[in-house]
Amino acid sequence: MNDLPIDKDEILKELDLIRDEDLKYCDGRILGSMCTEAHPFAKEVYVKFLDSNLGDPGLFKGTKSVEDKTIEIIGKLLNLDNAYGNIVTGGTEANIMAVRAARNHARNHKGIKNGEIILPRSAHFSFKKAADMMNLKIIEADLDENYRIDVSSVKEKISENTIAIVAIAGTTELGLIDPIEELSEIAYENNIYFHVDAAFGGFSIPFLKNIGYDFPDFDFSLRGVSSITVDPHKMGLAPIPAGGIIFRKKEYLEVMAVDSPYLTVKTQSTIVGTRLGASTVATYALLKYFGKSGYSKMANNLMENTHFLKESLEEIGYEIIVEPELNIVAFNHPKKSPDQLSEELEKINGWKVSVANCPKAIRIVLMNHVTKTHLKEFLKDLKELF
Ligand code: 0PR
């Protein structure tokens, strides 16, 4: 550390150089990210609430009331009138909270000590962290030939130690929606906690449905669904960190509560203690600013780009892995491996694609920062590499 203070300008100069090493969303080269540039209005709001701490809500009553309203709005969007939950750091923390609620609930109500959690192979790796922290056994359910969770495999894997079943609405690698309706019934009939990870899809499926897209039900309209992860910092255009966890019942928060004696509230259910209010308020501001119609329009534009990319890839001769359901396209070159193609794409024009693992394929996430112009440049390079 320097002994003497350094001039602000000098520090800023250094930081500008450092910032130049980062990729910028607006260059359109980031093709595998579920995050995007936060909306300018969200950034404006964010700085106003930078010092707010939701960890001690009695001191920040205004900010806390915004968190409550945000949960209420997102809950209603997911067909739940009385929603409970929090805006947290991201999908990982939201999933960890859901698993913790399920584990504690099963421990308190069924006496389960060595819990098992059933999830599809396509589940995000955050569940591995949750299982590791809570000493739970992951029971992997098979996928069907279309890469969605195989319902019969879930049925077979239910045991007396099952504390939760997890399904995905918008899988990380392919953007697919699991057969949540059927799983909800199975969970309900077996009295098992059912969590839906809609970290990615939660901010687009309701809006696309709103304008006539034919998606299956995935939310609290299904009686078996206990909680849903839905991340504002993905499709919601909110600044990082903004994940969301919504619970059907208050008791799921209560089973996680620990005493917080010297705070302004006497218990705390979140994993994190000191919690930034800024991204929560920015999320709230965006929900109001866009409204249903604004988000629907954006989601629809992204679906149009998705279909444009998919069809153009087919025209060149690339193989599409699965018909896109949300704004992710996965494809392969008939001869080159995805890793080789990914390397060549980076070399030719700095494209940063990501390679899916199940199945191995190049995976493009069509976020807001990827414009039609970027896609045309990308397709030109893909044609050259074919
Ligand atoms: N659930 C699902 C379905 C997800 O896709 C993700 C993240 C999570 C949970 C975890 O969310 P957080 O990362 O907010 O904790 N999916 C992407 C991934 O890890 C996130 C991502 C974002 C990846 C930006 C790359 C990137 O540049 O693959």
Boltz pocket constraint, residues with backbone or C-beta under 6 A from the ligand:
constraints:
  - pocket:
      binder: B
      contacts: [[A, 32], [A, 33], [A, 34], [A, 35], [A, 89], [A, 90], [A, 91], [A, 92], [A, 93], [A, 95], [A, 124], [A, 126], [A, 168], [A, 170], [A, 171], [A, 172], [A, 197], [A, 198], [A, 199], [A, 200], [A, 231], [A, 243]]
      max_distance: 6.0
